[in-house]
Amino acid sequence: MNMLLTVNSEQFGEITVTPDSVISFVKPILGFSGYNQFVIVEDKELFPIQWIQSVEDSGLAFPIINPYLLNLKYKIDLPLIMKEAINLDKSDEVLVFTLLVIPSCRLEDVRTNLKAPIIINPDNKQAIQLILDDPAYPLKYHLFRGQGANENNKTRLKEEVLGS
């Protein structure tokens, strides 16, 4: 029998998860030292946006997105030291997310940080935030402006991001 864990969230209320679904950051997300335990909150109505909710702080949750769903030519070469940090064995299969910023109700302001993806080992739920040294990946990639403003993105994400 698998025990259940209740995570309190200001955003989502009480969330019931299994302990093996808790993601452990081997190094905290930049700017959030002391917070290493998170769970991914998935909701079909919000897809492709998901959230990572802190287990330690009910008020700390970040919207995230899989950057590969944005039709980008996004490529990450995970350095050996990072693979070792999250105990990635033979498989190179990882989960990749980027943090979203939704600063207002204007679709044009929604952006993601392509320079600092979150890498999760799906087997052991260890995670790390990788800082990419590639000028092709900006800190502020606007999903609905410039190169990110294609109609497929706009149509698919508008409701999920703004709820409209």
VENVEN-V785953 format. One line per field, one symbol per residue. ss: DSSP state (h for helix, s for strand, l for the rest). psi: psi as a letter, one per 30 degrees, with the letter a starting at -180 (. if undefined). burial: + if it has 24 or more other ideal C-beta (glycine too) atoms within 12 Angstrom, else -. A space follows every 50 residues. Layout:
# VENVEN-V785953
ss->???
psi->???
burial->???
This chain:
# VENVEN-V785953
ss->lllsssssslllsssssshhhlssslllllllllllssssslllllllls ssssllllllssssslhhhhlllllllllhhhhhhlllllllllssssss slllllhhhlsslllllssslllllsssslllllllllllsslllhhhll hhhhhhhhhhhhll
psi->kkllkkkkkeegbkkklkfffkkjkfklkkfhkfjfklkkjkkeffkgkl kkkkffjfgjkkklkjfffghlikkkjjleeeeeeghjbekgklkklkkk kifagkeffklljffilkkkjfeggkllkkjkhjffjleijkfglbffhl eeeeeefeeeefg.
burial->------+-+--+--+-+---+++++++-+-----+++++++----+-+++ +++++----++++++++-++-+-+-+-+---++-++-+-----+++++++ ++----+--++++++++++++---++++++-+----++--++++---+-- --+---+--++---
